[in-house]
Amino acid sequence: MVSRPRSPQEALAQLRAGNERFISGQPLHGTISKENFASLRESQRPFAIILGCSDSRVPPELVFDAGLGELFIIRVAGNVVSPEVMGTLQYAGVHLRTPLFVVLGHEGCGAVQAALAAKFDGAREKSRIERLLANITPGLADISAGASPADQLAAGVEANVRWAMHQLLETPEAQSRLTEGVMKLVGAVYELSTGRVRFLP
């Protein structure tokens, strides 16, 4: 296991380095032994919390070449923020004191595509899927109706990441920890074609 970063900036640098190893095909982490499990039985100290999409092509542990116990991962279609997700993030922030929060979207996200179809074409889904899409739609307010479907989707994926970040930043806990300088929140998009994680400015 790589040593735990001491600051949000170090944690982000460690994620970036892990993604570079993933892209180059030179991961540090591969085989998991019984000793790996045993070393974590008493506690966990993840250095980053990842809110990502459930898409099977975007496994954060592999994408960031992270070891067992290094990432606290929440995956839900469209990386949406729901009360349950918010509670899970709050737990990780308060009890695990994890310094870095990442909202990780990805190219070609089906949930964002469905939300765009509902917004611009009046497409309908099953009721529970529509509830999921309702968590995405507010973040798509600035997407141009005149753009091509490909451009709409690319812009929608980024907008959805920023919408999730906005919701997290509205919480008192996030504002307090950011003010203290002990937490950093970043957004990112995983590129399916290259394996690269592009962190948003």
N, C-alpha and C positions, 0 to 999 in steps of 0.2 A: 504494500500500500504506500502510495506517495504521501509525504508528510502533509498534515492538514494546514491549509493556508491560514495566515493570521489576520488577514484583512479581506474586505470585499474585492479589492483590486488584485490581490494575489490569487484569490479564488477564480476570478475571471480569466487571469492569465493561465491558470492551470487548465481551465476548460478549453481555451484556445489551443494550448499545446496538445491536449488530448485529441482534439478534432484534427489537428495537423498529422498526428500519428495515425489516426484512423484513415485519413485520405491517402497517406503514403504507404499504407499497408504494413506499418511497423508498430503494432500495439504492444504496450507493456503488459496488458492484462489479457489473459486468455483462459488458462486452466485455473479452475477453482478447486482447491483441496479442502479436506475436512478441517485442516488447521485454520483456513480462512474463515469458515463458519464459526469455529470454536472461539476465535479471537474476538468475535462480535457478540457473544452470547450475553454479556453483561450490559452493554450499552451501544449506542450508535452516535457518531459525530460527523454527519455529512457536512461537506463544505459548501454544497449548493443545493438549492431546491429548484426542481424543474417542473413547470406546468406545461405539459406537452399534449399533443394530439394522440389519440389511440391508434392511429394509422400504423399498421404492422411493419411498414418500411422505415419507421423512424424510432428505433430503440435508443433512448438517450445513453444508456450505459455503454453501448458500442460506439455510437456517434462521437462521444467524448472520451472514449477509451478509459472509462472510470472503473475503479476496483470496487469490490463488495463493500458496502457501507459508506461509500463516498458521496453518493447522490441520493437525495430524498425526492422521489419521483411521483407525480400525480399525472395520470393520463386520462383524458376524456375527449370525446369527439369534438373537434374544433377548438381545443384548448380553452373551453369556456369557463367562466367564473360563475359558479353557483354557490348557494349557501354552504353546501357540503364541501366544496372545494375551498371556499374561503375559510371554513373551520379547520380544514386540514393544513392549510398554509399558516394559519394563526398558531396552530399547535407547533408546527415546525419552527416558526420564528420565536415563539415564547419559550418553549421547552428545550429545543435543540440549539437555539442561538446561532442558527445557520446564517452566515454573513451575506450570501449571494442568492438572489431570486432571479430566475430566468423564465420568461414566457417564450416558449419555443413553438412557432408555427412551422409550416412546411409548404413547399410548392405544391400546387394542384390539390389543395385541401378539399375533400368532398363535402365537408360540412359547410365551408364558406361558399362553395359553388352552389349548394342547395339553398343557402340563405340568399344569394344573389338571384337565383331563379325565382324564389318566392317574391323578392323585392321588385324585380323588373318584369317578370313574366306571369306573376300570379300563380306560380306552381304550388301545388299542395302536397303535403306529406301526411303520414300517419300522425295522430295527435301528439304522441310523446316526442317524435322527431321535430314537430313544429315547436314544441316547448323548448327544445334544444336550440333550434334556429332563432327563436325569439331572443336568446341571450347573445346572439351574434349580430343581428340586424341593426341595433343602435350604433354599432361601430362602423357601419357601412354608409353612413349618411352622406359622405362626401364623394362616393364613387360615381363617376360620370355615366349617365345612361347612354351616352353616345359613344362610349369607348367600345373596342372590340371585346368579345368574351374573354380572350386571353389576357388582355390588359385589365379588364375588370377583375378577373380572378387574382392576378398578381397584386394589384392594388388592394383587393379585398383581404388577401392573406396578411399583408402588412398592417392594414387598418384594424383587422381583428386582433392582432398581437398588441397593437397600441391601445385598443379598447380594453383589453384585459389588464394591461399595465395601469391604465387610468383608474379602473375600478379598485385595483390593489392599492394605488397611491392615495385613494380617498379614505382609507381606514386610519383611525387614530394611531394604531400600533405602527403602521408603516411610516407615518409622518414623524412619529416620535423617534423611531430607530434611525431614520434617514437624517434627522436633525442631529442625533448623537454621532453620526458618522460610522455606525457599526453595521450598516446594511446597504446593499446596492441592488437596484432593480434594473434589469436590462431585458430588451426584447431581441429576438433572433428568428431567422427563417432558415430552415434546412433545405438545401438544394438537392432534390432527388437525383439529378443527373450527375452531380459531381461529388456528393457526400460532404460538401462544405457547409458549415454553419456560418451564415452571414449575420453578424450582429448589427442591429439597427442603430443609426446615429441618434 
